[in-house]
Amino acid sequence: MIFVDTHTHLFSTEFSGDVDEVVLRAINADVKYLFLPNIDYETIAPLTVLCKRWPNNCFPLVGLHPCHVKEHFSQELQNIRNTFGEQKIYGIGEIGLDLYWDKTFFQLQKQAFIEQLNWAVEINLPVVIHSRNAVDEVLELISEPFYEKLSGIMHCFSGTIEQANKAIDNGFIIGLGGVITYAKSGMESLVKEVPLNKIVIETDSPYLTPAPFRGKRNESSYIPYIAKRIADIKSISIEEVATITSQNAFEIFRF
């Protein structure tokens, strides 16, 4: 089996003491491909270092996370855009909208999100979208005719099946992570109804650690636990989950 972790922040300081061991554990757990979205301009450098050290396993995505959008976001975006061409990137992300943590800069978040969606259209790359407490707002924007050829991943999706179907209709697939392993997540029906060919697996490590490791730092080697939960809910084999979700990831990232 080969698994793909479509969303891991391995460059973060939580991994600064043992990142190479974390990558090796992932590889030994058959998680051979790790896609790394940065969160702001400052995280591009450590992301780049890691991807150059593990060129066959770690692959960069670049964008400005909505929770890092502040008053001077335009300069931050320009700094990020200026790095394009320094390395091959596989998508624009992690971008989007967040109405969970702080609504102060929501209008600026929208401006930053739209600009980065436009980048994706301009250079023909997929996007990885953060939509915490803002799924409807995200769907409204990506449903605009200008974005009809846009594709990507709805990262850490927690919306309804109706919202999932709308995202799928707009060319997106659904990212599922450790939350689906939680007893009270309420996501079983969503996992059951979304077709496997519209799902990718992600950790969002170091966050959202799956059971039975909840409360500890998350890492990519835990991807099989998420896959097993999907397999159990859908009454299929974990091998089928690995094969189809990996194929989905490769298609989205044109890998």
Long-range contacts (C-beta under 8 A, 24 or more apart in sequence): 1-30, 1-238, 1-239, 1-242, 1-243, 2-30, 2-32, 2-33, 2-242, 2-246, 3-29, 3-30, 3-31, 3-32, 3-33, 3-201, 3-223, 3-224, 3-227, 3-242, 3-245, 3-246, 4-31, 4-32, 4-33, 4-34, 4-35, 4-200, 4-201, 4-223, 4-245, 4-246, 4-249, 4-250, 5-31, 5-33, 5-34, 5-35, 5-201, 5-202, 5-203, 5-205, 5-220, 5-223, 6-35, 6-128, 6-153, 6-175, 6-200, 6-201, 6-202, 6-249, 6-252, 6-253, 7-35, 7-37, 7-94, 7-128, 7-153, 7-155, 7-156, 7-175, 7-177, 7-202, 7-203, 7-204, 8-34, 8-35, 8-36, 8-202, 8-203, 8-204, 8-205, 8-219, 8-220, 9-36, 9-37, 9-39, 9-204, 9-205, 9-206, 9-207, 10-34, 10-36, 10-50, 10-58, 10-205, 10-220, 11-36, 11-38, 11-43, 11-46, 11-47, 11-49, 11-50, 12-43, 12-206, 14-206, 14-217, 15-206, 15-219, 19-50, 20-53, 22-219, 22-220, 22-221, 23-54, 23-57, 23-58, 23-220, 25-219, 25-220, 25-221, 26-57, 26-219, 26-220, 26-221, 26-223, 27-57, 28-221, 29-220, 29-221, 29-222, 29-223, 29-224, 30-224, 30-242, 31-220, 31-221, 31-223, 31-224, 32-57, 33-57, 33-59, 33-246, 33-249, 33-255, 34-58, 34-59, 34-220, 35-59, 35-60, 35-61, 35-90, 35-91, 35-249, 35-253, 36-60, 36-61, 37-61, 37-62, 37-63, 37-65, 37-91, 37-93, 37-94, 37-128, 37-155, 38-62, 38-63, 38-65, 38-94, 39-64, 39-65, 39-67, 39-68, 39-94, 40-64, 40-65, 40-68, 40-76, 40-80, 41-76, 41-79, 41-80, 41-83, 44-80, 44-83, 48-86, 48-87, 51-87, 52-87, 59-90, 59-253, 59-255, 60-87, 60-88, 60-89, 60-90, 61-89, 61-90, 61-91, 61-92, 61-93, 61-94, 61-128, 62-89, 62-92, 62-93, 63-92, 63-93, 63-94, 63-95, 63-116, 63-127, 63-128, 64-95, 64-112, 64-116, 65-94, 65-95, 65-96, 65-130, 66-95, 66-96, 66-97, 66-98, 66-109, 66-112, 66-113, 66-130, 67-98, 67-101, 67-102, 67-130, 69-105, 69-108, 69-109, 69-112, 70-105, 70-108, 71-105, 71-108, 73-105, 73-108, 73-111, 73-112, 77-112, 77-115, 77-116, 81-119, 84-123, 89-125, 90-125, 90-126, 90-253, 90-254, 90-255, 91-120, 91-125, 91-126, 91-127, 91-128, 91-152, 91-252, 91-253, 92-116, 92-117, 92-119, 92-120, 92-125, 92-126, 92-127, 92-128, 93-127, 93-128, 93-129, 93-152, 93-153, 93-155, 94-128, 94-129, 94-130, 94-155, 95-127, 95-128, 95-129, 95-130, 96-129, 96-130, 96-131, 96-134, 96-138, 96-155, 97-130, 97-131, 97-134, 97-137, 97-138, 98-130, 98-131, 98-132, 98-133, 98-134, 99-132, 99-133, 99-134, 99-137, 100-132, 100-133, 100-134, 101-132, 110-137, 110-141, 113-138, 113-141, 114-141, 117-141, 117-142, 117-147, 117-150, 120-150, 120-152, 121-146, 121-147, 121-149, 121-150, 126-150, 126-151, 126-152, 126-153, 126-252, 126-253, 126-254, 127-151, 127-152, 127-153, 128-152, 128-153, 128-155, 128-175, 129-153, 129-154, 129-155, 129-172, 130-155, 130-156, 131-155, 131-157, 131-159, 132-156, 132-158, 135-159, 135-163, 136-163, 139-163, 139-166, 139-167, 139-170, 142-167, 142-170, 142-172, 143-170, 151-252, 152-252, 153-200, 153-202, 153-252, 155-202, 155-204, 156-202, 156-204, 156-208, 157-190, 158-187, 159-190, 160-190, 161-189, 161-190, 161-193, 161-194, 164-190, 164-193, 164-194, 164-198, 168-194, 168-198, 173-198, 173-199, 173-200, 173-248, 173-252, 174-198, 174-199, 174-200, 175-199, 175-200, 175-201, 175-202, 176-200, 176-201, 176-202, 176-226, 176-230, 177-201, 177-202, 177-203, 177-204, 177-208, 177-210, 177-226, 178-203, 178-204, 178-208, 178-209, 178-210, 178-211, 178-214, 178-218, 178-222, 178-225, 178-226, 179-208, 180-210, 180-226, 180-229, 180-230, 180-233, 181-210, 181-211, 181-214, 181-225, 181-226, 181-229, 182-211, 182-214, 183-211, 188-233, 191-229, 191-230, 191-233, 191-234, 192-233, 192-234, 196-230, 196-234, 196-236, 196-240, 196-241, 196-244, 196-245, 197-244, 197-248, 198-248, 199-230, 199-244, 199-245, 199-248, 200-245, 200-248, 200-249, 200-252, 201-226, 201-227, 201-230, 201-241, 201-245, 201-249, 202-226
